[in-house]
Amino acid sequence: MKEKLSRKERLFIGSLIFGLFFGAGNLIFPIQIGQEAGSNVFQANLGFLVTGIGLPFLGLISFGLSRSSDLYSLASKVGKKYGLWFTTILYLIIGPMFAMPRLASTSFEIGLSPFIKNEYQNLFLLLFSIIFFLCVWYFSRKPSRILDYIGKFLTPLFLILLFFILLLSFLNPLGDLTGSLPQDSYVQGAFFKGFQDGYNTLDALAALAFGMLIIENIQNFEIKESKLIAKETMKSGFVGIVLMGIIYTLLAFLGAMSLGTFSLNKNGGITLAQVADYYLGPIGSVILAVIVIVACLKTAIGLATAFGRTFSELYPNISYQVFTIGCISIAGVIANVGLNQIIALSIPILMFIYPLAMTLIILGILDPIIKDKPEVYRFTTYFTMIVSVFDGLNSLPSHIKDTSLIKVLLNFATDYLPLFNIGMSWIVFAVVGFIFGWLLNKKREHA
């Protein structure tokens, strides 16, 4: 048994962490934030980095500090039923329901759609999604090889290609970084808008989902003691997370500068395609296609692997292979809905689940102080859940949001929930729940 990883091993784990996290949303959302934030891109990007890299990093550390081997064991500190419910919902979101379909549709819309006539788009999306998920299935059949597939091969290839595009963008910029006016939602409170936009990357959720895979790969290098695993997770995670932050920032700045040449687009994928074509012409589109497909494929492999492993442990009567095939099949069907539709459908659910994920991460970090006190975990979570319901309702499509019942509930939230207008009410409720649970525990201990 070893006490620490070598530099090479730590770099491999860091590469794995980056490769697992950096997928579809990580490419398109920072660019879109840059375009919409304009001259306020610095504040918006800072908020985005908090949820985009800060929370995932804390999420990874929370497993070691809370002595949890996986998401279920961490969430079960709230309660066994909650642990099962939360783990199931989270893996469905980052697996077959939203994240994996988005990976396939992003790959297609950015990488291949520009080369295909409009009347054949649906047919080729179907064919592409079949090939894409067959590749995911092939590589996810042996979970023990995930470090080799992602950490050693796919991630370095992706980085080389992406930095080539970014280098050209900054050597010959498309426009001034602060020369464009921000869109309405970024005029006031750009930091908090960027903070919420970070939800769309799904990275805080992914940290909870991927924790098991990362811990296992560290253990494969003969690191067995929980404290040492937590330490090596922190060191390796720092490598991957810092790299993500650098790329996020460069992409956000690229989005802001692109307004000097291009108009505001409906998603960052379109802007990225325009940038590649501007600097490299047709060959740029080919390079971009490879970048996007590699980025999305490596993350999809990690998600399918994590989904199959977790569900086969939660529901042991069904095998890993059956769960993995089922996950991939459902994702393939949903991928054909289209990228914009997937993003629109996912936002209300993300706004509901993200505060619960963030409080669970924070509680895991504080576990050495809390020491598994169930009242603290429960009341912090339950209080947070109250306001997260309102956050989810506030993100519903307008035709649902404008119904009489929803309007009454949202008017109540606007009038009586502090910080609701900037989506930060969950912080207040989480703190109140934490204090209430702590005091209740103290009262029980002294009874």
Phi and psi in degrees as a GROMACS rama.xvg file:
@    title "Ramachandran Plot"
@    xaxis  label "Phi"
@    yaxis  label "Psi"
@TYPE xy
-97.4615  160.893  LYS-2
-99.8352  -17.3464  GLU-3
-157.97  158.961  LYS-4
-80.3107  152.892  LEU-5
-74.8022  167.123  SER-6
-59.9791  -40.3976  ARG-7
-64.065  -44.0979  LYS-8
-65.722  -40.0445  GLU-9
-65.1517  -38.0282  ARG-10
-65.4065  -39.5017  LEU-11
-63.0033  -44.3831  PHE-12
-65.9057  -40.9105  ILE-13
-60.571  -40.4801  GLY-14
-64.8515  -38.7865  SER-15
-62.836  -46.385  LEU-16
-60.0662  -47.4803  ILE-17
-60.1081  -45.6441  PHE-18
-63.6406  -37.8735  GLY-19
-66.6582  -40.0224  LEU-20
-80.3164  -41.8294  PHE-21
-83.3198  99.8341  PHE-22
-128.746  -135.822  GLY-23
-63.5846  -58.1034  ALA-24
-63.1518  -29.0964  GLY-25
-67.9807  -20.8212  ASN-26
-88.1811  -45.4452  LEU-27
-87.8624  -33.5402  ILE-28
-73.0341  -41.0032  PHE-29
-60.5794  -38.8917  PRO-30
-64.7926  -42.11  ILE-31
-64.9194  -38.5567  GLN-32
-61.2243  -44.1928  ILE-33
-60.3418  -42.1736  GLY-34
-65.5548  -44.0853  GLN-35
-77.0643  -32.9547  GLU-36
-78.6966  -28.5196  ALA-37
55.715  -123.219  GLY-38
-66.5824  -16.2651  SER-39
-94.6369  21.8645  ASN-40
-63.3082  -31.072  VAL-41
-63.882  -47.5157  PHE-42
-66.952  -43.6192  GLN-43
-63.6861  -41.4519  ALA-44
-66.2508  -37.0391  ASN-45
-62.3459  -44.956  LEU-46
-62.2225  -40.1272  GLY-47
-62.9347  -38.2523  PHE-48
-67.2875  -30.6844  LEU-49
-60.4169  -49.9707  VAL-50
-85.1862  -24.809  THR-51
-79.8563  -34.2486  GLY-52
-127.36  -32.6478  ILE-53
-63.3847  -51.8726  GLY-54
-66.2623  -42.9192  LEU-55
-58.5501  -39.8435  PRO-56
-63.093  -45.9103  PHE-57
-63.8255  -35.4557  LEU-58
-61.029  -42.2252  GLY-59
-65.587  -42.2521  LEU-60
-67.3557  -32.4032  ILE-61
-59.8055  -29.7187  SER-62
-65.5686  -44.8273  PHE-63
-67.9623  -44.5546  GLY-64
-68.626  -30.6823  LEU-65
-93.7226  1.53749  SER-66
57.5486  41.2909  ARG-67
-108.284  134.207  SER-68
-86.7693  -19.9991  SER-69
-159.191  178.71  ASP-70
-63.6528  -40.7575  LEU-71
-60.2035  -44.4163  TYR-72
-66.4525  -33.551  SER-73
-71.8806  -48.6988  LEU-74
-67.8338  -25.8589  ALA-75
-70.7423  -9.60672  SER-76
-66.6282  -22.8597  LYS-77
-75.6898  -38.8552  VAL-78
163.254  149.855  GLY-79
-61.0295  -44.7819  LYS-80
-65.4872  -41.238  LYS-81
-64.2294  -41.0888  TYR-82
-58.3665  -43.8271  GLY-83
-66.9034  -44.6908  LEU-84
-64.2136  -49.8428  TRP-85
-65.3155  -43.4227  PHE-86
-62.5396  -43.0989  THR-87
-62.7297  -48.356  THR-88
-63.5588  -44.9131  ILE-89
-63.5013  -43.4648  LEU-90
-69.7497  -30.901  TYR-91
-65.8342  -37.7524  LEU-92
-67.8365  -50.0159  ILE-93
-84.299  -4.13342  ILE-94
-104.448  -111.795  GLY-95
-73.9553  -21.4269  PRO-96
-83.3004  -38.7891  MET-97
-133.936  -59.1175  PHE-98
-64.0076  -49.4859  ALA-99
-65.9036  -43.7908  MET-100
-59.2348  -37.2941  PRO-101
-65.6423  -34.7054  ARG-102
-62.5187  -44.7674  LEU-103
-68.7965  -45.5152  ALA-104
-67.4465  -34.6589  SER-105
-65.7269  -44.3559  THR-106
-55.6038  -44.407  SER-107
-70.3513  -49.262  PHE-108
-67.323  -33.0601  GLU-109
-89.5507  -42.1378  ILE-110
-83.5915  -38.9218  GLY-111
-118.736  -30.3252  LEU-112
-54.0802  -38.9559  SER-113
-60.5401  -20.3496  PRO-114
-93.7472  -1.35991  PHE-115
-117.848  137.438  ILE-116
-64.3678  151.008  LYS-117
-56.782  -39.3487  ASN-118
-70.2698  -13.4507  GLU-119
-108.52  5.12986  TYR-120
-59.0521  -49.5877  GLN-121
-62.9843  -41.2268  ASN-122
-63.9185  -46.1639  LEU-123
-71.8324  -29.8754  PHE-124
-62.4314  -42.4938  LEU-125
-61.6538  -48.3087  LEU-126
-63.3143  -41.9435  LEU-127
-64.9319  -43.7273  PHE-128
-63.9187  -33.5352  SER-129
-64.3429  -48.0376  ILE-130
-64.8574  -43.3961  ILE-131
-58.0291  -48.9918  PHE-132
-78.5624  -21.1719  PHE-133
-65.9074  -39.6286  LEU-134
-63.98  -42.5886  CYS-135
-59.6032  -45.1101  VAL-136
-61.3031  -43.3991  TRP-137
-60.4938  -46.3312  TYR-138
-78.5991  -20.7279  PHE-139
-91.5254  1.42891  SER-140
-66.8895  -30.6245  ARG-141
-121.652  91.3743  LYS-142
-57.4829  -28.3991  PRO-143
-67.5705  -16.757  SER-144
-94.6592  7.1811  ARG-145
-64.0827  -32.8271  ILE-146
-62.8117  -42.0667  LEU-147
-64.3503  -46.7832  ASP-148
-64.3447  -46.7341  TYR-149
-96.1448  -51.0246  ILE-150
-70.1833  -35.2593  GLY-151
-98.6916  -24.9535  LYS-152
-119.208  -59.3066  PHE-153
-68.5977  -42.5434  LEU-154
-64.0839  -48.9563  THR-155
-58.3135  -39.767  PRO-156
-61.6184  -45.1323  LEU-157
-60.5218  -45.4136  PHE-158
-64.3627  -42.1902  LEU-159
-59.3947  -45.5378  ILE-160
-68.6062  -43.8058  LEU-161
-66.9703  -43.6602  LEU-162
-66.1265  -25.7652  PHE-163
-64.4064  -45.4699  PHE-164
-64.7515  -44.679  ILE-165
-65.458  -36.9308  LEU-166
-61.1779  -45.5414  LEU-167
-62.0308  -38.5814  LEU-168
-65.2874  -33.3362  SER-169
-94.908  -20.8602  PHE-170
-73.1229  -33.0862  LEU-171
-133.471  75.0051  ASN-172
-62.9733  149.977  PRO-173
-76.7898  -21.6749  LEU-174
-176.822  -175.412  GLY-175
-76.7594  139.383  ASP-176
-63.9405  -32.9702  LEU-177
-118.57  25.2043  THR-178
-90.4171  -2.59438  GLY-179
-115.808  142.897  SER-180
-72.2738  141.612  LEU-181
-73.356  152.697  PRO-182
-69.6672  164.34  GLN-183
-51.1831  -44.1473  ASP-184
-69.6609  -13.107  SER-185
-110.111  3.20746  TYR-186
-69.2222  -48.4051  VAL-187
-114.385  137.991  GLN-188
65.8836  42.3015  GLY-189
-61.3152  -34.4252  ALA-190
-61.3663  -47.8082  PHE-191
-69.5098  -32.8501  PHE-192
-66.4059  -42.3669  LYS-193
-63.5364  -37.0489  GLY-194
-57.7359  -47.731  PHE-195
-69.9081  -35.384  GLN-196
-62.1198  -27.1273  ASP-197
-63.7708  -21.5217  GLY-198
-58.1721  -35.6483  TYR-199
-64.7077  -20.6189  ASN-200
-70.8849  -21.3705  THR-201
67.2765  14.3447  LEU-202
-72.0067  -33.5047  ASP-203
-65.5438  -38.298  ALA-204
-67.3203  -40.9602  LEU-205
-63.3954  -34.854  ALA-206
-60.5079  -41.3227  ALA-207
-68.6555  -34.1922  LEU-208
-77.3719  -38.1918  ALA-209
-87.3162  -8.63021  PHE-210
-52.9402  -41.6331  GLY-211
-61.6528  -45.08  MET-212
-64.308  -41.384  LEU-213
-67.7293  -43.0095  ILE-214
-61.4633  -42.6759  ILE-215
-63.3118  -39.0375  GLU-216
-70.7103  -32.3728  ASN-217
-67.5061  -40.7788  ILE-218
-63.5268  -30.4725  GLN-219
-63.9651  -20.3858  ASN-220
-93.1601  21.1029  PHE-221
71.1052  26.0006  GLU-222
-99.4754  111.426  ILE-223
-113.783  -32.5861  LYS-224
-71.5787  136.891  GLU-225
-59.3548  -39.9545  SER-226
-65.9954  -37.9048  LYS-227
-70.4336  -36.1457  LEU-228
-63.3619  -44.2711  ILE-229
-61.4704  -40.9463  ALA-230
-65.3073  -44.7347  LYS-231
-72.1681  -31.7659  GLU-232
-63.1013  -41.4571  THR-233
-63.8377  -46.6206  MET-234
-67.5412  -46.1818  LYS-235
-68.6856  -40.0592  SER-236
-62.9904  -34.2034  GLY-237
-60.4805  -38.6258  PHE-238
-61.3972  -52.263  VAL-239
-67.6106  -40.4821  GLY-240
-70.3589  -41.2588  ILE-241
-62.8367  -41.0205  VAL-242
-61.1261  -41.2803  LEU-243
-61.603  -43.0942  MET-244
-62.2408  -40.4527  GLY-245
-62.6555  -45.3646  ILE-246
-67.9083  -41.4316  ILE-247
-55.185  -47.485  TYR-248
-64.3411  -44.3607  THR-249
-62.0162  -40.7934  LEU-250
-67.7217  -40.0844  LEU-251
-63.8398  -43.6779  ALA-252
-64.4505  -37.7153  PHE-253
-61.2132  -41.2316  LEU-254
-61.2714  -42.5064  GLY-255
-66.417  -42.4418  ALA-256
-68.7914  -28.4101  MET-257
-63.7393  -21.2838  SER-258
-68.2684  -13.9046  LEU-259
-71.9042  -16.633  GLY-260
-125.14  -37.9836  THR-261
-113.158  161.605  PHE-262
-86.7597  169.122  SER-263
-64.6041  131.324  LEU-264
-107.82  165.867  ASN-265
-77.7439  -21.1545  LYS-266
-152.863  159.862  ASN-267
-66.6336  -20.3978  GLY-268
-63.4791  -38.7556  GLY-269
-64.6483  -43.8612  ILE-270
-62.6753  -42.4468  THR-271
-61.5227  -39.9172  LEU-272
-65.3095  -40.287  ALA-273
-63.7515  -40.3301  GLN-274
-64.2396  -45.8967  VAL-275
-61.4189  -41.8607  ALA-276
-68.2116  -36.6767  ASP-277
-62.8848  -44.0532  TYR-278
-86.2198  -31.6348  TYR-279
-124.958  -4.40969  LEU-280
67.8434  -148.255  GLY-281
-57.5998  -37.1676  PRO-282
-64.7455  -29.6188  ILE-283
-63.9091  -38.6652  GLY-284
-65.0875  -36.0655  SER-285
-67.8149  -45.5711  VAL-286
-61.0756  -42.9438  ILE-287
-61.8822  -41.4845  LEU-288
-58.3839  -43.2997  ALA-289
-66.3271  -43.1544  VAL-290
-56.3836  -51.093  ILE-291
-67.6765  -44.3319  VAL-292
-64.7334  -42.1667  ILE-293
-63.8981  -44.5175  VAL-294
-59.589  -45.9985  ALA-295
-74.6191  -35.7407  CYS-296
-65.3841  -44.5717  LEU-297
-65.1573  -37.5919  LYS-298
-70.9126  -38.7525  THR-299
-62.6505  -37.1268  ALA-300
-61.2836  -45.9457  ILE-301
-62.6347  -41.7704  GLY-302
-66.3113  -44.4468  LEU-303
-62.6389  -40.6955  ALA-304
-64.3836  -47.486  THR-305
-63.9118  -40.7019  ALA-306
-61.6929  -50.7076  PHE-307
-61.6762  -42.8308  GLY-308
-63.2176  -46.8193  ARG-309
-67.4538  -47.8918  THR-310
-67.8668  -32.0412  PHE-311
-70.0738  -23.5866  SER-312
-85.3191  -36.7158  GLU-313
-70.0353  -37.8745  LEU-314
-126.498  77.4602  TYR-315
-67.1976  -10.0455  PRO-316
-72.8658  -12.0329  ASN-317
-118.276  138.163  ILE-318
-78.662  163.767  SER-319
-57.2721  -44.948  TYR-320
-64.0855  -39.4673  GLN-321
-65.4686  -45.8427  VAL-322
-63.376  -40.7631  PHE-323
-65.231  -45.1824  THR-324
-63.7575  -41.3285  ILE-325
-63.1494  -43.9379  GLY-326
-59.1871  -47.9363  CYS-327
-65.0483  -39.2524  ILE-328
-65.9659  -45.8233  SER-329
-63.2801  -43.2048  ILE-330
-60.7624  -38.9329  ALA-331
-63.3191  -37.5086  GLY-332
-68.708  -48.1794  VAL-333
-66.8195  -30.4069  ILE-334
-58.108  -25.8008  ALA-335
-81.2468  2.1242  ASN-336
-71.9953  -35.5108  VAL-337
115.014  150.935  GLY-338
-63.1281  -50.8785  LEU-339
-62.6165  -38.6741  ASN-340
-66.6828  -40.0251  GLN-341
-62.8434  -44.4101  ILE-342
-61.2739  -45.3043  ILE-343
-63.1384  -40.3212  ALA-344
-71.8642  -29.4183  LEU-345
-80.5194  -25.9821  SER-346
-58.6106  -49.0713  ILE-347
-59.221  -39.3625  PRO-348
-69.0896  -38.5628  ILE-349
-64.2724  -41.7862  LEU-350
-63.8573  -26.9595  MET-351
-79.2339  -47.1113  PHE-352
-81.9752  -27.7134  ILE-353
-63.3132  -45.8621  TYR-354
-58.0749  -36.2588  PRO-355
-67.2131  -38.2592  LEU-356
-67.5833  -41.9765  ALA-357
-65.6567  -41.8187  MET-358
-67.0055  -35.8263  THR-359
-64.9078  -40.4506  LEU-360
-62.0106  -46.4857  ILE-361
-63.1196  -41.9531  ILE-362
-63.393  -37.7878  LEU-363
-63.4509  -40.1502  GLY-364
-63.4809  -38.3847  ILE-365
-86.3751  3.10835  LEU-366
-58.071  -35.7061  ASP-367
-59.5886  -25.0327  PRO-368
-89.5992  -44.2402  ILE-369
-68.474  -38.1588  ILE-370
56.8943  52.1346  LYS-371
59.9782  26.3559  ASP-372
-67.2458  112.909  LYS-373
-63.9938  -34.6372  PRO-374
-62.7259  -38.2998  GLU-375
-66.6751  -46.9054  VAL-376
-60.9205  -44.8228  TYR-377
-68.9516  -51.1254  ARG-378
-72.4997  -32.2142  PHE-379
-61.1932  -44.3249  THR-380
-68.9482  -45.9947  THR-381
-65.5827  -40.8201  TYR-382
-64.735  -40.1602  PHE-383
-64.0875  -37.7137  THR-384
-62.5713  -33.4521  MET-385
-57.4588  -50.5797  ILE-386
-78.7269  -27.2241  VAL-387
-66.0078  -28.3395  SER-388
-62.3079  -44.1098  VAL-389
-65.6943  -37.7721  PHE-390
-62.3569  -40.5829  ASP-391
-64.2921  -43.5706  GLY-392
-62.8689  -37.2725  LEU-393
-68.542  -15.5903  ASN-394
-103.968  6.27104  SER-395
-67.724  155.294  LEU-396
-55.1569  149.983  PRO-397
-58.9427  -34.694  SER-398
-68.9628  -21.8016  HIS-399
-92.9448  -39.9588  ILE-400
-62.3299  -28.0836  LYS-401
-87.3276  1.67826  ASP-402
-68.6009  155.571  THR-403
-59.8557  -44.923  SER-404
-65.1151  -45.6771  LEU-405
-63.604  -40.4067  ILE-406
-62.7613  -40.7035  LYS-407
-62.213  -45.6454  VAL-408
-63.7593  -41.4709  LEU-409
-72.5601  -33.4161  LEU-410
-63.814  -40.2819  ASN-411
-61.4172  -45.2324  PHE-412
-63.3601  -42.3738  ALA-413
-62.3545  -38.7101  THR-414
-79.8065  -32.6029  ASP-415
-120.232  -13.8793  TYR-416
-97.582  117.111  LEU-417
-63.4544  138.451  PRO-418
66.1335  15.0397  LEU-419
-63.8722  -36.632  PHE-420
-64.8572  -21.6212  ASN-421
-109.655  12.4961  ILE-422
71.0949  23.9344  GLY-423
-114.251  12.7479  MET-424
-60.4953  -29.9008  SER-425
-60.4525  -30.4401  TRP-426
-64.0576  -46.237  ILE-427
-60.8752  -47.9892  VAL-428
-67.1273  -36.6365  PHE-429
-64.2178  -42.4949  ALA-430
-64.0262  -43.9782  VAL-431
-62.0986  -44.666  VAL-432
-63.6002  -38.8934  GLY-433
-62.3591  -48.4438  PHE-434
-62.9896  -44.3222  ILE-435
-61.2552  -46.2414  PHE-436
-64.0132  -38.6166  GLY-437
-63.9888  -45.9887  TRP-438
-65.0531  -39.539  LEU-439
-63.7331  -39.3359  LEU-440
-65.4827  -41.8552  ASN-441
-62.8215  -39.7031  LYS-442
-64.3895  -41.3559  LYS-443
-65.989  -39.0779  ARG-444
-66.9904  -30.2014  GLU-445
-97.0118  3.02005  HIS-446
